[in-house]
Amino acid sequence: MADTRQDSRTPDIWEEHAALYARTLGAACAGPVTSLLDAAQVGPGTRVLDVGTGPGTVAGAATDRGARVTAVDSSATMARLAREAAPRARTLVAALPLLPFRDATFDAAVGNFVLGHAGPTRAVLAELRRVVRPGGRVALTCWTDIPAAGQTILGRALRAAGAPRVPLARMRPPDSGYPGDIAGMVELLAGAGLRGAACRRLAWDHRVGQASWSDGLTRMLETGLLTPPADPVAVTRIVRQATELSAPFLAPNGELRLPHVALLAHGWH
């Protein structure tokens, strides 16, 4: 997620595939949104900054609560999707860790799965603290070191099919890591000067039609977003493995209920 001041940053790999992200990984990431906004105490009139808004899921939910929302993303394509999803929010193309806002502009800053994708984590937290007023809140979700069963299906399918994964550094630059455990997140937020730092584990089921899930997985494999572009035979093999692994989570109505977990960390300025 880079702006013109940060052109050394790794390009956003989803820029050309924002719509695909919105209906696949973006949909899976929507599970914690209510808890995220609750942790930031977002309500009517709250001045909220949603960083790394992606397709605008958090921004839309915050405006539904009556909040005054500013949403930012480094991807112009994502920002366009966010404007469509949350037309009452102010949406800008901007990126962490250098945001175009004055100190103490917002009552709350939230980020849904932004840590690890938006630059060095300590710099990100320092910037979020800067733009939040004294007494304002910062709330963030991030992935844990121990995923739930629904989050392991793709990796297991790739291994079973003998297909390589994209190097982790492409998805998460090595200098922007964060601790994937509760104690580490509390320490990180407290070290950034956030008071009352706390973190807990969230669990939810990503509910999606089996056909839609398989189609989204096929598209991601074809575009090379998660693994080097696969030929049609390899794609079929991987999707077949994933379908078998997902079978225990298939409901009678054809809906998959894939277990997911994440961390929710928060504190105040």
URCOR-V248804 format. One record per pair of residues at least 12 apart in sequence whose ideal C-beta (glycine too) atoms are under 7 Angstrom apart, sorted by the first residue. I is the first residue (numbers start at 0). J is the second residue. D is the distance in whole Angstrom. If there is no record, write none. Layout:
I;J;D / I;J;D
This chain:
0;51;6 / 0;72;7 / 0;73;3 / 0;94;4 / 0;95;7 / 0;116;6 / 0;117;5 / 1;73;5 / 1;94;6 / 2;73;6 / 2;93;6 / 2;94;4 / 4;97;6 / 5;94;6 / 5;97;7 / 8;118;7 / 9;172;5 / 11;73;6 / 11;74;5 / 12;169;7 / 12;224;6 / 13;74;7 / 14;74;5 / 14;76;6 / 16;222;6 / 16;224;6 / 17;74;6 / 17;76;4 / 17;77;5 / 17;80;6 / 19;215;7 / 19;218;6 / 19;219;7 / 21;54;4 / 21;80;6 / 22;215;6 / 23;215;4 / 23;219;6 / 25;53;6 / 25;54;5 / 25;56;7 / 26;207;7 / 27;205;4 / 27;259;6 / 28;111;6 / 28;112;5 / 29;56;5 / 30;203;4 / 30;205;6 / 30;259;6 / 31;111;7 / 31;140;5 / 31;201;5 / 31;203;7 / 31;261;6 / 31;263;6 / 32;56;6 / 32;57;5 / 32;60;5 / 32;111;6 / 34;201;6 / 34;263;6 / 35;57;7 / 35;109;6 / 35;111;6 / 35;138;5 / 35;140;6 / 35;263;6 / 36;60;6 / 36;61;6 / 36;64;7 / 36;109;7 / 38;138;4 / 38;263;6 / 38;265;4 / 39;107;4 / 39;109;5 / 39;136;5 / 39;138;4 / 39;265;7 / 40;107;7 / 40;136;6 / 41;61;5 / 41;64;6 / 41;66;5 / 41;107;6 / 42;64;6 / 42;65;7 / 42;66;7 / 43;64;7 / 43;65;3 / 44;65;7 / 44;67;7 / 45;66;4 / 45;67;7 / 45;106;5 / 45;107;6 / 46;67;5 / 46;105;5 / 46;106;5 / 47;61;5 / 47;66;5 / 47;67;7 / 47;68;5 / 47;105;6 / 47;106;7 / 47;107;5 / 47;109;6 / 48;69;5 / 48;105;4 / 48;108;4 / 48;130;6 / 49;61;7 / 49;68;6 / 49;70;4 / 49;109;6 / 50;71;6 / 50;95;6 / 50;108;6 / 50;110;4 / 50;113;6 / 51;72;6 / 51;110;6 / 51;113;4 / 51;116;7 / 51;117;6 / 52;70;4 / 52;71;6 / 52;72;5 / 52;77;7 / 52;81;5 / 53;72;6 / 53;77;5 / 54;77;6 / 54;80;4 / 54;81;6 / 54;84;6 / 55;70;6 / 55;80;6 / 55;81;3 / 55;84;3 / 55;85;4 / 56;84;7 / 57;109;6 / 57;111;5 / 58;70;4 / 58;81;6 / 58;85;4 / 58;88;4 / 59;84;5 / 59;85;4 / 62;85;5 / 62;87;4 / 62;88;5 / 68;85;7 / 68;88;4 / 68;89;7 / 69;88;7 / 69;89;5 / 69;91;7 / 70;85;6 / 70;88;5 / 70;90;5 / 71;91;5 / 71;93;4 / 71;98;7 / 72;92;7 / 73;92;7 / 73;94;4 / 75;92;5 / 78;90;5 / 78;92;5 / 94;117;7 / 95;117;4 / 95;118;5 / 95;123;5 / 95;126;6 / 96;117;7 / 96;118;5 / 96;119;7 / 96;122;4 / 96;123;5 / 96;126;5 / 97;126;7 / 98;126;6 / 98;130;6 / 100;130;5 / 102;129;6 / 102;130;7 / 103;131;7 / 103;132;4 / 103;133;7 / 104;130;5 / 105;130;6 / 105;131;5 / 105;132;7 / 105;135;6 / 106;132;6 / 106;135;5 / 107;131;7 / 107;135;6 / 107;136;5 / 108;127;4 / 108;130;6 / 108;131;5 / 108;137;5 / 109;138;5 / 110;139;5 / 111;140;5 / 112;140;6 / 112;141;6 / 112;142;7 / 113;139;7 / 114;139;6 / 114;141;4 / 114;177;5 / 115;141;7 / 115;171;5 / 115;175;6 / 115;176;6 / 115;177;5 / 116;171;7 / 118;175;6 / 119;174;6 / 119;175;5 / 120;175;6 / 120;176;7 / 120;177;5 / 120;187;7 / 121;191;6 / 124;187;7 / 124;188;7 / 124;191;4 / 125;191;6 / 128;191;6 / 128;192;6 / 128;193;6 / 128;268;6 / 131;268;5 / 132;268;7 / 133;268;5 / 134;267;6 / 134;268;6 / 135;267;6 / 135;268;5 / 136;265;6 / 136;267;5 / 137;193;6 / 137;265;6 / 137;266;6 / 138;263;7 / 138;265;4 / 139;264;5 / 140;261;5 / 140;262;7 / 140;263;5 / 141;177;6 / 141;261;7 / 141;262;5 / 142;179;6 / 142;261;6 / 143;179;5 / 143;200;7 / 143;260;6 / 143;261;6 / 143;262;5 / 144;179;3 / 144;180;6 / 146;260;7 / 147;202;7 / 147;258;4 / 147;259;5 / 147;260;4 / 148;258;5 / 149;205;6 / 149;248;6 / 149;257;3 / 149;258;4 / 149;259;5 / 150;259;6 / 152;241;6 / 152;244;5 / 152;245;6 / 153;225;7 / 153;241;6 / 155;244;6 / 156;237;5 / 156;240;4 / 156;241;4 / 156;244;6 / 157;226;6 / 157;237;6 / 159;240;4 / 160;233;7 / 160;236;5 / 160;237;4 / 160;240;5 / 162;226;6 / 162;229;6 / 162;233;6 / 162;237;6 / 163;226;6 / 163;227;6 / 164;226;6 / 165;225;6 / 165;226;6 / 181;198;5 / 181;199;7 / 181;200;7 / 181;262;6 / 184;198;4 / 184;262;6 / 184;264;4 / 185;197;7 / 185;198;5 / 188;264;6 / 188;266;5 / 193;266;3 / 193;267;6 / 193;268;7 / 194;266;6 / 194;267;5 / 195;266;5 / 195;267;6 / 196;266;4 / 197;265;6 / 197;266;7 / 198;262;6 / 198;263;7 / 198;264;4 / 199;263;6 / 200;260;6 / 200;262;6 / 201;260;7 / 201;261;5 / 201;263;5 / 202;258;7 / 202;260;5 / 203;259;6 / 204;256;4 / 204;257;6 / 204;258;6 / 205;257;5 / 205;259;5 / 206;254;6 / 206;256;5 / 207;254;7 / 207;255;5 / 208;253;6 / 208;254;6 / 209;249;6 / 209;253;5 / 209;255;5 / 212;255;5 / 213;238;6 / 213;242;6 / 216;238;6 / 216;241;6 / 217;234;6 / 217;238;6 / 220;234;5 / 220;237;6 / 221;234;6 / 245;257;7
